[in-house]
Amino acid sequence: MKNKLRVLVVDDELAVRRFLRASLSAGGFDILEAATGEQALLSAVQDRPDIILLDLGLPDVDGIEVTRRLREWSQIPILIISVRDREADKVRALDEGADDYVTKPFGLGELLARMRAALRHRRPMEEQQRFVASELEIDFTKRIVKLADQQLQLTPIEYSLLRELATHVGRVLTHRHLLRAVWGVAYERETHLLRVHMSNLRQKIEKNSAQPQYIVTEPGVGYRFKENV
């Protein structure tokens, strides 16, 4: 019998924990609970959950700080669930290593979809030699990109952006993440540079760059390579 996936729910509101416990247990998950940041950190060490659902407004340690401390030693998928809907909070959480961000109130269907995506994010996609999404194909070994069997001429920067997004398919990558990954730490505030190159990349891979099929914008936060294209 396959072991159930373990979900650590971190929220100081008992009603939220009860709702998630009932809903996720019915979906076949084993549920662990924590009401504070310190309890969450301890449970992550002792219980080794498969994924963490983390509120930001905890009574002792802010959820962003919990995320930062977890990322010092663990790559457990972290999905933020919070009433905070400011772009700044989302960016900070994602920059510290969260996999995704869902604003309360949320539908159970959306939450489950985001959880499935976050669990897939941590698989070592970088080890794949080939990536295919609809008509787009990337050969990581040969650094060749094709669209509808036609090879595209991408610049090194465009290829690096596409590769970074494709190897984190479904995950929001912040402006800072992409700038650091492609250009380096010294460029992490040069968002205009990123927008220019992203626009050029979309012109080459999208049939309609105004309605992108592959790379979508997360306003004020970053970009995401869509799943199930």
Helices and strands as residue ranges (DSSP letters): E 6-10, H 14-26, E 30-34, H 37-47, E 51-54, H 63-71, E 78-82, H 87-95, E 100-103, H 108-121, G 125-127, E 130-133, E 136-139, E 144-147, E 150-151, H 156-166, E 172-174, H 175-182, G 185-187, H 191-205, E 215-218, E 222-225
